[in-house]
Amino acid sequence: MKLSTRYNRVNIITSIIVLIITGIIYYLVIHLILTNKLDKDLAVEENEIRQYTNTYNKLPLPATYLDQQVAYSSPKGDTTDVREFNFTTYFNPKEQEQEPGRSLITTVNLNGKTVVVTITKSRVESEDLVRIILLITLGITMLLLFSLLLINRFVLNRLWKPFYVVLNRMKAFEVTRMDNIKEEPTRIDEFNELNKSVNAMAEKVKQDYKELKSFTDNASHEMMTPLAVINSKLDTLLQTESFTDQQGALLQDIYQATGRLSRLHQSLLLLAKIENNLISDTEEIDLEEMIKAKIRQFQELFERDGLSVTVKLSERKVTMSRYLADILLNNLFSNAVRHNINGGKILIELTSEKLTVSNTGKILNIQNRMFDRFSKSTASEGLGLGLAISKQICNLYGFSIEYTHTDKLHFFSIYLG
C-alpha cells in the first residue's frame, strides 16, 4: 500500500468519525438552545397570564393560535403549586395534524382557587431550523472533506514526485555500469537530504564493488598459481621414479586433496561473483534446447548407473547468463545422478512456469538445510556448494527454487516467474 493511499484512508476514517461526533454534539447543542428559547417564550406567556389575572381578577380566555394553545383545568389531587416543562404534541388547526410541541404546565391562584394553566407551543419551526442548520453544516463539512481529498490526491502526488523519481533511479542503478544517480531538484529539505544520502550510498557501493572485484581477481590469480604449481610438481614427482605402495597412497591423497581445494576455490569464487552480480553477460536463452544438450552430455552417466530418464519439455525462453544457466543445469543433473540409486529414475519436466528435476534416492537428514553452504549428507563426496550456488543463481534472476520429497522421490523445482 502506498503512503499516500494509507494517509488518505486514515484521513478519511478520522474525518468521518470526527464528523459524526461533532454532528451529534452540534445537533444536541442547537436543539438545547432552541428548546431554551421556547421555554423563555412559554415563561413570557405565563407571566402575561399572571399579570392579567392579578389586574382583572379573572383568567384570559382560552385560545388556540397557529403555533400556540392556552388551556385551563382543575388541579388533580392536592397539587397547589406546579411548574414544569414537557415535550408533547401540538394539534395544528390549519394543517389538521399533530406536530411536536413544548408545553409549560403551571398554576395561578384566582379567588382562592388553584387553576392549572397549560401553555403549548409548536416546535415545528425549531425542528426545521435545527434540520436546516445541520444540513448546511454537513454540506459544508462534506465539501471541505472532498476538497481535502482532492488536495491530498493532486498536491501530495506532486510533493512526492521527487521521491518516486529518486526511487526509480535507485531501482535502475547498476553498480557494474558505474553510473551516478542523478539528483532530482526540489525545494523540500527532506528530499534534498535523500538525494545526498542516495548519492553517498551509491559512491560507497561503487567503491566497495571496485575493492571486491580487485580482491576477487587478485585472490583468484594468487590462489590458482600455487595450486597449479603443486599439481605440476606432483605430476613431475609421479614420473620420476617408482614408489612404494604407501608412498603412492600418500601421493594420491595429496593429489585428490589438491584437486578438491582447486574445485572449492573455484566454487567459492563463483559464489562471490554471483552474489555481487559480477557476471553480467545476459542474453535470451532457449531453455528447452539447453536441457536437451545437457541430457546428451550426461547420457553416459545415466547409462553407467542404469538410470531411466523421462523427459517432458515445453518451449521456454529465459533471459540470463548462458554460463550461469549451464552451471545451474549441471548442478541439478549432477545432484540427481550422485544421490540416486542403481536402477533408479530421473524425471525432467519443463513448463512455461517451472523446471522440475526429480530423482529416486534415500531420505536425507538435511532437508531443512538443503540450500545452505557446505550442507551435504555423510555419504556425499561433493563439496556441499552445488545447491547453494544454484539458489544464488535463482536469486540473481528473480527465480525461486524449492525442494520437496515423497517416500523415495526428491523434487527440485525452479519457478521461472
CORPE-V629395 format. One record per helix or strand of 3 or more residues. SS is the DSSP state (@ for helix, = for strand). FROM is the first residue (numbers start at 0). LEN is the number of residues. If there is no record, write none. Layout:
ss={SS SS}
from={FROM FROM}
len={LEN LEN}
//
This chain:
ss={@ = = = = @ @ @ @ = @ @ = = @ = = @ @ = =}
from={2 67 82 96 112 123 174 188 244 281 286 298 307 316 321 344 353 366 385 399 408}
len={54 7 10 14 10 48 3 52 31 5 11 6 6 5 17 6 7 3 11 6 7}
//
